Amino acid sequence: MLMLGFYLIWKPGTPLGDRCYSPNHDYFIQQYQNINLWALAVGFGMPGQVGDNGVGYARLYNKDGRLLNERLVNLQQGPFPRWGDKVVYFLGDDSEEWVLPSSAGRPSHRSRGVSGCY
């Protein structure tokens, strides 16, 4: 029961950085930093420092703020989301892409068919 309590406190995290919007602003990805409980327990670092932590979530929302998907990520090495027409994927990570319920809009002609952030 204690572990469940820690998990429920840990999982929401704290928003980190700006939102990454799809080209038509119908979707956005927000990174969340989570506290490194082990580092706090043994006295290394302070809460809120990415250098001590590096663990968090990337969460996909629609424009109304409804959570559509999430994944655990290494914040020190990304994630670097890229928007396709009906998909979002993460640069440098071929293991997962998220299919969107509708089009994310057309990226600008300079982006060669994809648009991204971070």
Sequence and secondary structure as in RCSB ss.txt:
>XXXX:A:sequence
MLMLGFYLIWKPGTPLGDRCYSPNHDYFIQQYQNINLWALAVGFGMPGQVGDNGVGYARLYNKDGRLLNERLVNL
QQGPFPRWGDKVVYFLGDDSEEWVLPSSAGRPSHRSRGVSGCY
>XXXX:A:secstr
 HHHHHHHHHTT EEEEEEEE TTSSEEEEEEE   HHHHHHT S TT TTT  EEEEEEEETT  EEEEEEEEG
GG   EEE SSEEEETTEEEEEEE SS      GGGTT EE  
